[in-house]
Amino acid sequence: MSLSSSASGPLRDFLEGEPLFNTRTSKTNAPEKSRVRLAQYHADAEALMLEYEGGSAYLYSPVTEAAAVSLYNADSWGEWCWTHLRIRGSKDGHRVNVKKLR
């Protein structure tokens, strides 16, 4: 059974491909400092599209449904990206495949 079949509301929508805008605030209610502005998960391809400030967008894969749920629940999307997608301390290092879309 996939996580999306037991999810509800905005999480289920996100797991079914609906774009999710980053409107979160930090635990201190300050605006989140992440450059990530939008996330869209593509379950069939196990891919995650992230759009950043300025309009650049990248497709990351493979990203499991469990990882997409952890992004959805993350306090900081930027921190999540460095933990799950990027290699800290590198300019171009990634843990998964990445394709620049725009």
Solvent accessible surface area in square Angstrom, and as a share of the most:
residue,aa,sasa,rsa
1,M,205,0.91
2,S,55,0.36
3,L,80,0.40
4,S,20,0.13
5,S,59,0.38
6,S,76,0.49
7,A,14,0.11
8,S,89,0.57
9,G,42,0.40
10,P,90,0.56
11,L,34,0.17
12,R,92,0.34
13,D,68,0.35
14,F,2,0.01
15,L,3,0.01
16,E,106,0.48
17,G,18,0.18
18,E,98,0.44
19,P,60,0.38
20,L,31,0.15
21,F,128,0.53
22,N,18,0.09
23,T,117,0.68
24,R,67,0.24
25,T,71,0.41
26,S,38,0.25
27,K,170,0.72
28,T,116,0.67
29,N,121,0.62
30,A,42,0.32
31,P,107,0.67
32,E,20,0.09
33,K,186,0.79
34,S,9,0.06
35,R,138,0.51
36,V,3,0.02
37,R,83,0.30
38,L,18,0.09
39,A,0,0.00
40,Q,42,0.19
41,Y,1,0.00
42,H,65,0.29
43,A,47,0.37
44,D,143,0.74
45,A,65,0.50
46,E,72,0.32
47,A,3,0.02
48,L,0,0.00
49,M,20,0.09
50,L,0,0.00
51,E,41,0.18
52,Y,30,0.11
53,E,78,0.35
54,G,90,0.87
55,G,29,0.28
56,S,28,0.18
57,A,0,0.00
58,Y,59,0.22
59,L,50,0.25
60,Y,6,0.02
61,S,33,0.21
62,P,80,0.50
63,V,5,0.03
64,T,69,0.40
65,E,29,0.13
66,A,62,0.48
67,A,22,0.17
68,A,0,0.00
69,V,27,0.15
70,S,41,0.26
71,L,0,0.00
72,Y,40,0.15
73,N,97,0.50
74,A,18,0.14
75,D,86,0.44
76,S,29,0.18
77,W,0,0.00
78,G,18,0.17
79,E,98,0.44
80,W,13,0.05
81,C,7,0.04
82,W,79,0.28
83,T,76,0.44
84,H,73,0.32
85,L,3,0.01
86,R,46,0.17
87,I,75,0.38
88,R,129,0.47
89,G,88,0.85
90,S,36,0.24
91,K,174,0.74
92,D,108,0.56
93,G,18,0.18
94,H,52,0.23
95,R,136,0.50
96,V,31,0.18
97,N,105,0.54
98,V,55,0.32
99,K,128,0.54
100,K,123,0.52
101,L,79,0.39
102,R,139,0.51
